[in-house]
Structure formats: structure tokens, C-alpha cells
Amino acid sequence: MIVPISLLFLFLSFVPFSYSATCDFENEVASMSWMVKGDVLQINFEHKNLTENRWASIAFGNGPGMTNLESIIFSRDDNNVITTNTGFTPKKKKVVVDDVSYVTVRNVQLKGDLLRITVTRPLGPAGPRDFSLDQCVNWIVVPGGALSNGKFKKHHGQIYFVKDVCAAKCTAQRMMRVLSNRIH
């Protein structure tokens, strides 16, 4: 039996793709994408309205709630200097900032209130708590709060959950497969 090529493409479009990991997030306030190269996780983060004396963050962990989360915090002071810190939330409404950040900043662009920043960190255990992102875990985008005398004040507005992110599945090879599938 000969199957028409159009029918074959129709069939293939319903076959589940073997890599179903989420590798990006976007809403009206922030967007990000992530990819693993070797054992290094690269995160591209964009905040569309980071004004002076404000902060935003990405938190990682399964809580409960806003406790026991690792975080990468991006802040902008009144001189438009962008600072990146890592930290931990041992309990709700408390952030302990690490003495030394364990992410590497690769690129920072600030145009008006639009922040674009790229950071890398090991996929496996890193930082003072040996926190690993090699397993699936929730990611939380915190749009931000006030920065006062270098202190991070309570966040304002809604937080956004990206459930069960499996960063290890977001590889350069997977990204090329996704793009080639979209071309067809």
C-alpha cells in the first residue's frame, strides 16, 4: 500500500515529540529561556519594566509555598547599575543573600526600563547549599519589589509558576530538533 506524503506528514504531526520539556516562559512582565550545554545551564532573562531601585528574581524549588527556594535576584539601583545576587528563602517573607553569587553573568543590556541578562550556573550542585537543577523542579518568576539601601523589600504583584521544569532536557540538540520540526 502506498501512503500519500501529505497523509504521512499529517500522521507525524500527531506523534508526540520525544522531548516535551518546557524551555521558555513569557508573560506581560517577563520572559526567559534556558538551555543546557554540557553541564552548564544558561538562562536568558528579560524584564520589560525594571525601573530604578527595583529588583526581580527567578526562584527554584518545590516549597512548600515560597519557602526553601533558591533564587537569582536581579536589581537596579538609582544609578542604573544592575547587580546579580543568589540567595535562599528559609521561610516565607525572608531572603538570605549569599556572600558570593554562584551564577556567572554573561551579558547585561539595559535600554530604558527593559533589562536583558544572561547568566550561567552549573546544572548540578552549586552554591553554598549545593542546590541542583538536574532534576525537574518548579521555577517561579517574581516580577519584583522595591530596593532600599541595598535591601530587597517585599515583592509586589503576582508571582508566576512554571511547573516541573526539567532543564536537563533543554539541550542545544533538542532546540535544533524543535526548530527543524517547525520548518516542516
Backbone bond lengths (Angstrom), bond angles and torsions (degrees), N, CA, C in turn:
res aa  C-N    CA-C-N  psi(-1)  N-CA   C-N-CA  omega(-1)  CA-C   N-CA-C  phi
1 M - - - 1.445 - - 1.521 108.99 -
2 I 1.304 117.23 134.79 1.462 122.63 178.96 1.524 107.97 -101.36
3 V 1.342 115.19 127.30 1.459 120.79 179.97 1.521 108.29 -100.34
4 P 1.340 117.64 126.59 1.465 119.73 177.21 1.525 110.71 -59.37
5 I 1.331 115.63 142.46 1.473 120.68 -177.00 1.518 111.50 -60.60
6 S 1.322 118.98 -35.18 1.465 120.83 179.03 1.533 110.87 -64.62
7 L 1.320 117.35 -36.69 1.460 121.20 176.87 1.527 110.78 -68.20
8 L 1.324 117.14 -36.77 1.456 121.88 177.83 1.528 110.30 -63.81
9 F 1.351 117.86 -44.72 1.465 120.50 178.40 1.529 111.07 -64.58
10 L 1.330 116.91 -37.59 1.449 120.71 177.41 1.527 110.00 -62.07
11 F 1.327 117.26 -45.01 1.456 121.78 177.84 1.529 111.01 -61.08
12 L 1.333 116.94 -46.30 1.467 120.60 -177.72 1.516 112.06 -65.05
13 S 1.325 117.39 -28.93 1.470 118.84 -179.59 1.527 111.49 -69.13
14 F 1.357 118.04 -19.38 1.458 120.90 178.41 1.523 113.07 -96.89
15 V 1.318 117.70 -5.76 1.458 120.67 178.21 1.525 107.83 -76.72
16 P 1.320 118.05 127.18 1.459 118.92 -179.47 1.527 111.39 -61.15
17 F 1.316 115.64 139.03 1.449 121.86 178.02 1.516 108.14 -74.83
18 S 1.300 118.73 138.29 1.465 121.33 -172.97 1.527 112.92 -67.04
19 Y 1.315 117.45 -22.87 1.459 120.77 176.86 1.520 107.69 -108.93
20 S 1.306 117.82 107.42 1.455 120.23 -177.26 1.525 112.18 -109.56
21 A 1.295 118.02 17.18 1.459 121.99 -177.42 1.521 111.23 -68.49
22 T 1.322 115.66 142.51 1.453 121.83 171.34 1.518 107.40 -80.76
23 C 1.319 116.01 129.70 1.466 120.08 -178.55 1.519 112.06 -125.35
24 D 1.334 116.58 14.98 1.455 119.59 176.72 1.520 110.47 -158.59
25 F 1.321 115.08 167.60 1.460 123.35 -179.04 1.518 107.10 -152.10
26 E 1.332 116.32 143.48 1.457 119.09 174.96 1.516 109.85 -155.64
27 N 1.324 115.18 139.73 1.453 122.07 169.15 1.524 107.97 -144.90
28 E 1.331 117.19 -166.66 1.463 120.07 -175.54 1.522 113.67 -70.46
29 V 1.325 118.61 -17.31 1.463 122.50 -176.10 1.527 112.98 -104.16
30 A 1.312 116.69 -41.45 1.465 120.45 -172.45 1.524 110.78 -142.64
31 S 1.321 114.35 159.82 1.462 120.09 171.44 1.521 107.56 -145.91
32 M 1.317 115.04 156.82 1.459 119.53 176.27 1.517 108.87 -158.96
33 S 1.312 113.92 156.86 1.459 121.58 172.07 1.515 106.22 -139.41
34 W 1.334 116.22 157.56 1.460 120.04 -178.76 1.506 109.44 -144.07
35 M 1.332 113.80 152.99 1.456 120.77 -178.39 1.521 108.81 -155.03
36 V 1.320 115.40 144.95 1.453 121.56 178.39 1.515 109.27 -105.55
37 K 1.326 115.75 131.67 1.469 122.99 172.83 1.520 106.34 -123.71
38 G 1.327 115.89 113.60 1.465 119.51 -175.34 1.516 108.73 66.40
39 D 1.327 116.94 -118.69 1.465 120.45 177.50 1.531 111.80 -114.31
40 V 1.352 116.13 22.79 1.457 121.49 -178.72 1.533 109.71 -114.34
41 L 1.324 115.88 130.43 1.457 122.82 176.86 1.525 108.49 -96.64
42 Q 1.322 115.84 126.52 1.467 121.26 176.27 1.526 108.21 -109.70
43 I 1.330 116.29 129.74 1.460 122.36 178.96 1.521 108.68 -119.80
44 N 1.329 116.12 124.43 1.458 122.45 174.80 1.527 106.14 -103.52
45 F 1.328 116.60 116.34 1.464 122.16 -175.21 1.521 109.65 -117.99
46 E 1.325 116.04 138.68 1.463 121.71 177.28 1.517 108.95 -133.27
47 H 1.323 115.70 128.03 1.463 121.32 174.42 1.511 106.55 -116.33
48 K 1.313 116.68 125.97 1.465 121.43 -170.76 1.521 113.96 -84.41
49 N 1.338 118.17 -7.72 1.465 119.49 -178.20 1.528 111.54 -153.25
50 L 1.330 116.71 57.98 1.463 120.42 178.25 1.529 108.26 -92.34
51 T 1.314 115.61 96.60 1.457 121.14 -178.15 1.526 110.47 -83.22
52 E 1.337 115.95 175.99 1.461 120.75 -179.22 1.529 111.10 -61.73
53 N 1.341 114.07 146.35 1.465 122.48 179.16 1.525 112.90 57.92
54 R 1.335 114.69 43.51 1.457 121.87 178.61 1.521 109.54 -134.08
55 W 1.325 116.19 163.56 1.453 122.23 176.85 1.529 108.98 -138.19
56 A 1.320 115.84 159.62 1.470 123.79 173.30 1.520 106.02 -143.88
57 S 1.331 117.15 159.92 1.464 117.49 -179.57 1.518 112.63 -151.99
58 I 1.324 112.92 164.52 1.457 122.83 169.82 1.526 104.96 -117.71
59 A 1.316 116.75 127.05 1.461 121.03 179.06 1.524 108.74 -115.45
60 F 1.316 115.91 152.37 1.462 122.54 -175.92 1.519 109.51 -132.99
61 G 1.323 117.13 134.20 1.453 120.22 175.48 1.511 111.56 145.77
62 N 1.315 114.82 173.16 1.464 120.82 -177.53 1.517 112.51 -113.03
63 G 1.350 116.05 22.18 1.457 121.39 171.61 1.515 114.97 69.48
64 P 1.290 115.46 -146.40 1.462 129.14 20.96 1.533 112.37 -74.86
65 G 1.321 115.50 145.08 1.465 121.46 179.36 1.517 111.61 57.43
66 M 1.316 116.10 -132.46 1.462 122.15 -178.08 1.532 111.92 -96.99
67 T 1.332 117.61 22.10 1.461 120.85 178.00 1.526 109.75 -104.02
68 N 1.318 115.22 158.76 1.468 122.71 177.65 1.526 112.95 57.29
69 L 1.316 117.07 41.27 1.456 121.91 179.55 1.518 110.77 -110.66
70 E 1.309 116.48 139.18 1.464 122.40 167.98 1.522 106.55 -84.29
71 S 1.320 117.80 152.32 1.455 118.05 179.95 1.526 111.93 -147.63
72 I 1.320 113.18 151.84 1.461 122.23 168.87 1.521 104.55 -114.28
73 I 1.322 116.88 123.37 1.464 122.01 -173.65 1.529 108.79 -115.67
74 F 1.326 115.10 126.60 1.457 121.94 177.71 1.522 107.21 -109.18
75 S 1.333 116.89 126.41 1.461 118.96 -179.19 1.522 110.53 -130.19
76 R 1.326 114.23 153.86 1.470 122.57 179.16 1.520 107.52 -126.89
77 D 1.327 116.43 121.85 1.458 119.13 179.87 1.533 110.38 -89.12
78 D 1.333 116.04 -175.80 1.469 119.29 -176.97 1.529 113.34 -74.58
79 N 1.342 117.56 -5.44 1.468 121.95 174.17 1.528 111.44 -102.62
80 N 1.324 116.76 14.00 1.472 123.58 -179.81 1.521 113.77 64.78
81 V 1.325 117.31 24.15 1.455 121.84 175.93 1.532 107.71 -86.64
82 I 1.332 115.40 128.84 1.464 121.33 177.98 1.521 108.56 -96.15
83 T 1.316 116.47 128.91 1.461 122.78 178.88 1.528 108.48 -121.81
84 T 1.320 115.88 141.14 1.461 121.25 177.73 1.523 108.53 -117.58
85 N 1.326 115.85 126.92 1.463 122.78 177.60 1.519 109.26 -125.87
86 T 1.311 115.41 159.59 1.461 120.46 168.27 1.518 106.76 -115.26
87 G 1.323 115.16 158.47 1.454 118.55 -179.03 1.513 111.58 -166.04
88 F 1.324 114.67 -169.03 1.452 122.77 -172.89 1.522 108.91 -148.46
89 T 1.321 117.43 144.33 1.469 121.25 175.10 1.525 108.91 -109.92
90 P 1.340 118.13 93.28 1.467 120.05 179.97 1.527 112.06 -67.59
91 K 1.342 116.71 -24.67 1.462 121.22 175.86 1.528 107.99 -154.44
92 K 1.316 114.72 164.90 1.456 120.28 -179.22 1.526 110.71 -57.46
93 K 1.323 116.23 140.68 1.467 124.50 177.59 1.519 112.95 69.44
94 K 1.332 118.34 18.56 1.461 119.98 177.20 1.524 109.31 -138.37
95 V 1.324 115.51 129.07 1.462 121.65 175.98 1.521 107.94 -122.35
96 V 1.315 115.48 126.84 1.457 121.15 174.95 1.524 106.27 -103.44
97 V 1.332 116.30 117.10 1.458 121.67 -178.07 1.526 108.70 -86.00
98 D 1.320 116.15 134.30 1.465 121.14 178.75 1.530 110.53 -66.92
99 D 1.336 115.58 147.24 1.461 120.36 176.71 1.526 111.23 -61.57
100 V 1.325 115.91 -37.90 1.466 122.06 179.00 1.520 107.83 -130.90
101 S 1.327 116.27 127.65 1.460 120.80 178.66 1.522 110.33 -68.65
102 Y 1.325 117.00 138.59 1.466 120.09 -179.34 1.528 113.02 -103.56
103 V 1.336 117.21 15.24 1.463 120.73 170.92 1.525 107.94 -107.14
104 T 1.323 115.16 153.46 1.458 120.95 177.23 1.521 107.75 -107.29
105 V 1.323 116.06 127.03 1.458 120.87 178.02 1.522 107.83 -84.10
106 R 1.329 116.27 123.19 1.466 122.44 -177.88 1.514 112.63 -99.85
107 N 1.322 116.87 -29.30 1.458 119.62 -175.72 1.525 108.42 -160.60
108 V 1.339 116.60 137.35 1.464 121.75 175.72 1.521 107.85 -135.67
109 Q 1.314 115.96 129.27 1.463 121.76 174.12 1.515 107.99 -132.70
110 L 1.317 116.18 129.89 1.458 122.01 176.09 1.516 107.37 -126.59
111 K 1.318 116.96 114.83 1.468 123.18 178.24 1.512 107.09 -124.35
112 G 1.315 116.56 104.21 1.461 119.81 -172.94 1.509 108.27 65.51
113 D 1.320 116.79 -121.63 1.470 121.25 177.98 1.525 112.36 -103.89
114 L 1.336 117.04 10.05 1.469 122.27 178.98 1.527 109.48 -91.63
115 L 1.333 116.10 115.30 1.463 121.94 177.18 1.514 109.38 -103.87
116 R 1.315 116.20 128.66 1.463 122.84 169.80 1.518 106.70 -122.91
117 I 1.323 115.30 127.77 1.459 119.38 -177.52 1.528 109.48 -144.73
118 T 1.310 115.85 142.62 1.460 122.27 176.50 1.516 107.92 -120.25
119 V 1.333 115.43 128.81 1.462 121.00 177.42 1.521 108.64 -128.04
120 T 1.318 115.91 154.47 1.462 121.71 173.52 1.525 108.84 -126.90
121 R 1.308 114.21 156.29 1.461 122.03 175.46 1.518 106.95 -158.32
122 P 1.326 117.55 159.52 1.467 118.55 174.98 1.525 110.39 -60.53
123 L 1.313 116.43 144.83 1.463 120.46 174.82 1.531 109.27 -69.34
124 G 1.317 116.02 -38.56 1.464 121.81 -179.42 1.520 111.70 -83.31
125 P 1.333 116.84 -163.32 1.461 122.12 -175.99 1.531 112.63 -53.02
126 A 1.349 114.70 132.42 1.470 120.71 -179.67 1.522 109.69 -152.08
127 G 1.305 115.13 157.74 1.453 121.16 175.96 1.513 113.37 78.61
128 P 1.322 116.01 179.72 1.471 120.77 -175.56 1.530 113.78 -65.81
129 R 1.325 117.18 -17.68 1.476 119.99 179.77 1.525 111.61 -107.77
130 D 1.334 117.23 7.91 1.473 122.33 -178.36 1.532 111.88 50.14
131 F 1.331 115.19 43.62 1.466 119.92 -179.20 1.524 109.92 -75.25
132 S 1.327 115.42 133.09 1.458 121.60 -176.50 1.524 110.96 -115.43
133 L 1.323 115.83 144.36 1.458 121.53 174.72 1.531 110.75 -113.94
134 D 1.341 117.12 21.88 1.466 119.82 -179.33 1.526 112.57 -81.54
135 Q 1.326 117.75 -8.53 1.461 122.39 174.76 1.529 108.83 -111.77
136 C 1.312 117.23 163.90 1.461 121.53 179.23 1.528 109.75 -68.67
137 V 1.322 115.92 134.25 1.457 121.77 -176.97 1.529 108.08 -153.70
138 N 1.325 116.77 155.79 1.463 120.80 176.51 1.522 110.39 -72.58
139 W 1.327 115.98 141.77 1.460 122.90 172.12 1.517 106.58 -114.32
140 I 1.311 116.86 141.77 1.455 122.02 -177.64 1.522 108.45 -128.70
141 V 1.327 116.10 127.22 1.463 121.44 175.66 1.523 106.65 -97.27
142 V 1.335 115.25 121.55 1.460 121.38 177.44 1.522 106.71 -106.90
143 P 1.342 117.65 110.45 1.460 120.89 -174.44 1.517 114.54 -60.41
144 G 1.331 117.68 -25.58 1.449 117.58 171.43 1.500 116.71 135.88
145 G 1.317 111.43 178.54 1.452 121.63 179.83 1.510 108.70 -158.85
146 A 1.312 114.67 -174.84 1.461 120.92 -177.64 1.529 110.89 -78.51
147 L 1.315 114.39 150.45 1.465 123.14 174.03 1.522 105.96 -115.56
148 S 1.323 117.37 121.43 1.455 121.42 -177.37 1.518 109.53 -132.54
149 N 1.332 116.43 116.36 1.473 122.21 -178.87 1.523 111.15 52.46
150 G 1.322 117.32 40.91 1.453 122.21 178.20 1.516 114.60 78.18
151 K 1.321 118.25 3.05 1.466 122.87 -179.71 1.525 109.32 -101.91
152 F 1.331 115.54 139.41 1.456 122.00 178.46 1.522 108.85 -86.71
153 K 1.305 116.02 115.68 1.468 121.24 178.07 1.525 109.46 -86.29
154 K 1.324 116.36 169.11 1.463 122.73 -177.33 1.532 110.87 -52.20
155 H 1.339 115.00 141.53 1.459 118.60 178.74 1.529 110.62 -71.80
156 H 1.333 114.07 154.68 1.459 121.24 179.38 1.513 108.90 -115.06
157 G 1.289 117.28 148.32 1.458 121.30 174.74 1.512 112.91 80.06
158 Q 1.305 113.45 -177.26 1.456 122.78 -176.29 1.519 112.14 -72.86
159 I 1.325 116.13 145.14 1.457 121.52 170.83 1.528 107.06 -99.69
160 Y 1.325 116.09 156.86 1.453 120.86 -175.06 1.524 109.69 -122.43
161 F 1.327 116.39 124.63 1.459 122.61 179.78 1.520 110.59 -94.87
162 V 1.327 115.74 135.42 1.457 122.58 169.01 1.517 103.60 -115.52
163 K 1.319 116.49 104.16 1.466 122.43 -170.58 1.526 112.27 -75.84
164 D 1.322 115.43 140.26 1.461 124.32 171.14 1.527 113.99 47.63
165 V 1.315 116.53 56.71 1.457 120.92 176.75 1.528 108.33 -75.37
166 C 1.306 115.93 126.14 1.464 122.70 177.88 1.523 107.24 -109.56
167 A 1.317 115.65 76.57 1.466 121.32 -173.05 1.517 112.51 -56.19
168 A 1.319 117.88 -33.35 1.473 121.07 -177.76 1.524 111.97 -60.47
169 K 1.326 117.79 -23.31 1.466 121.17 179.40 1.528 112.72 -82.86
170 C 1.318 117.14 -9.15 1.461 121.54 -177.87 1.525 109.30 -93.93
171 T 1.311 115.11 78.51 1.461 121.04 -177.71 1.519 110.40 -104.78
172 A 1.320 116.21 165.27 1.462 121.14 177.12 1.522 109.99 -59.09
173 Q 1.328 117.77 -39.11 1.459 121.92 179.62 1.530 110.22 -63.21
174 R 1.322 117.32 -42.43 1.460 120.79 178.90 1.515 110.26 -64.23
175 M 1.325 117.46 -42.79 1.459 121.03 -178.94 1.526 110.59 -61.35
176 M 1.323 117.40 -39.16 1.468 120.25 178.44 1.523 110.26 -66.69
177 R 1.334 118.19 -37.96 1.470 121.46 178.12 1.516 110.91 -64.43
178 V 1.347 116.92 -42.72 1.456 120.54 179.39 1.523 109.96 -62.25
179 L 1.319 116.89 -45.45 1.465 119.85 179.80 1.511 110.97 -63.42
180 S 1.335 118.36 -41.62 1.469 119.45 -179.31 1.518 110.80 -68.23
181 N 1.342 118.66 -32.23 1.464 120.80 176.60 1.532 110.82 -67.99
182 R 1.326 117.50 -33.77 1.465 120.34 -179.92 1.523 111.39 -72.24
183 I 1.319 117.83 -26.14 1.452 121.34 -179.93 1.525 110.75 -68.16
184 H 1.320 117.58 -36.04 1.455 121.47 -179.60 1.474 108.53 -73.20
